[in-house]
Amino acid sequence: MPLLRIQTNITIEESAEQAMLTQLSATVADQLGKPEGYVMVMLEGGKAMFFAANDDPAAYLELKSLGLPQETTPALCAALCEVVNQQLSIPADRIYIEFSSPPRHMWGWNNSTFG
Protein backbone atom coordinates (compact mmCIF):
# COMPACT_ATOMS: atom_id res chain seq x y z
CA MET A 1 0.00 0.00 0.00
CA PRO A 2 2.79 2.48 -0.51
CA LEU A 3 1.57 5.96 -1.38
CA LEU A 4 3.96 8.54 -2.79
CA ARG A 5 2.61 12.08 -3.09
CA ILE A 6 4.68 14.76 -4.77
CA GLN A 7 3.94 18.47 -4.73
CA THR A 8 6.11 20.92 -6.62
CA ASN A 9 6.06 24.50 -7.82
CA ILE A 10 7.15 23.27 -11.28
CA THR A 11 4.44 23.15 -13.92
CA ILE A 12 4.63 19.66 -15.39
CA GLU A 13 3.59 19.09 -18.98
CA GLU A 14 1.08 16.28 -19.46
CA SER A 15 3.46 14.50 -21.82
CA ALA A 16 6.06 14.25 -19.01
CA GLU A 17 3.63 13.29 -16.24
CA GLN A 18 3.11 9.68 -17.33
CA ALA A 19 6.82 8.95 -17.66
CA MET A 20 7.51 10.40 -14.24
CA LEU A 21 4.64 8.54 -12.58
CA THR A 22 5.78 5.29 -14.18
CA GLN A 23 9.39 5.74 -13.06
CA LEU A 24 8.40 6.73 -9.51
CA SER A 25 6.01 3.80 -9.14
CA ALA A 26 8.72 1.35 -10.20
CA THR A 27 11.29 3.03 -7.92
CA VAL A 28 9.03 2.82 -4.85
CA ALA A 29 8.15 -0.82 -5.51
CA ASP A 30 11.80 -1.74 -6.07
CA GLN A 31 13.12 0.13 -3.03
CA LEU A 32 10.45 -1.30 -0.71
CA GLY A 33 10.38 -4.78 -2.21
CA LYS A 34 6.60 -4.57 -2.61
CA PRO A 35 4.45 -5.44 -5.64
CA GLU A 36 3.97 -2.45 -7.90
CA GLY A 37 0.28 -3.37 -8.07
CA TYR A 38 -0.11 -1.86 -4.57
CA VAL A 39 1.84 1.36 -5.24
CA MET A 40 -0.03 4.66 -5.73
CA VAL A 41 1.75 7.81 -6.92
CA MET A 42 0.20 11.29 -6.96
CA LEU A 43 1.88 14.17 -8.76
CA GLU A 44 0.75 17.75 -8.21
CA GLY A 45 2.58 20.44 -10.15
CA GLY A 46 2.19 24.19 -10.24
CA LYS A 47 1.76 24.57 -6.45
CA ALA A 48 2.61 27.80 -4.68
CA MET A 49 5.81 26.93 -2.83
CA PHE A 50 8.44 28.98 -1.05
CA PHE A 51 11.54 27.24 0.32
CA ALA A 52 14.79 28.68 1.71
CA ALA A 53 13.52 32.23 1.24
CA ASN A 54 12.78 31.91 -2.49
CA ASP A 55 10.47 30.34 -5.03
CA ASP A 56 13.11 28.49 -7.06
CA PRO A 57 12.09 24.98 -8.15
CA ALA A 58 11.36 22.83 -5.09
CA ALA A 59 9.40 19.72 -4.15
CA TYR A 60 7.75 18.15 -1.13
CA LEU A 61 7.29 14.38 -1.11
CA GLU A 62 5.33 12.19 1.28
CA LEU A 63 5.90 8.45 1.30
CA LYS A 64 3.54 6.36 3.43
CA SER A 65 3.94 2.62 3.65
CA LEU A 66 2.87 -0.06 6.11
CA GLY A 67 5.81 -1.47 8.01
CA LEU A 68 8.30 1.04 6.61
CA PRO A 69 11.64 0.14 8.23
CA GLN A 70 13.66 3.12 9.44
CA GLU A 71 16.85 1.69 7.96
CA THR A 72 15.40 1.91 4.42
CA THR A 73 14.71 5.65 4.47
CA PRO A 74 18.23 6.85 3.52
CA ALA A 75 18.25 4.73 0.34
CA LEU A 76 14.65 5.71 -0.42
CA CYS A 77 15.54 9.37 0.01
CA ALA A 78 18.48 9.08 -2.40
CA ALA A 79 16.46 7.15 -5.01
CA LEU A 80 13.49 9.53 -4.91
CA CYS A 81 15.68 12.63 -5.03
CA GLU A 82 17.48 11.17 -8.04
CA VAL A 83 14.23 10.62 -9.97
CA VAL A 84 12.86 14.06 -9.11
CA ASN A 85 16.15 15.64 -10.14
CA GLN A 86 16.23 13.68 -13.42
CA GLN A 87 12.62 14.41 -14.31
CA LEU A 88 12.19 17.98 -13.00
CA SER A 89 15.76 19.28 -12.56
CA ILE A 90 15.11 20.03 -8.89
CA PRO A 91 18.31 19.67 -6.87
CA ALA A 92 18.25 17.39 -3.81
CA ASP A 93 18.80 20.32 -1.46
CA ARG A 94 15.43 21.75 -2.62
CA ILE A 95 13.48 18.56 -1.79
CA TYR A 96 11.90 17.61 1.53
CA ILE A 97 10.61 14.06 2.04
CA GLU A 98 8.32 12.97 4.85
CA PHE A 99 8.28 9.23 5.56
CA SER A 100 5.53 7.63 7.60
CA SER A 101 4.37 4.17 8.53
CA PRO A 102 0.72 4.23 9.63
CA PRO A 103 -0.72 1.50 11.84
CA ARG A 104 -2.26 -1.27 9.71
CA HIS A 105 -5.74 -0.63 11.08
CA MET A 106 -5.54 3.01 9.92
CA TRP A 107 -5.15 2.17 6.22
CA GLY A 108 -8.13 0.98 4.21
CA TRP A 109 -8.39 -0.76 0.85
CA ASN A 110 -10.94 -2.94 -0.91
CA ASN A 111 -13.71 -2.55 1.70
CA SER A 112 -11.46 -3.34 4.65
CA THR A 113 -8.31 -2.33 6.47
CA PHE A 114 -4.94 -4.03 6.58
CA GLY A 115 -5.21 -4.54 10.37
Secondary structure, 3 states (H helix, E strand, C coil): CCEEEEEECCCCCHHHHHHHHHHHHHHHHHHHCCCHHHCEEEEECCCCCCECCECCCCEEEEEECCCCCHHHHHHHHHHHHHHHHHHHCCCHHHEEEEEECCCHHHCEECCEECC
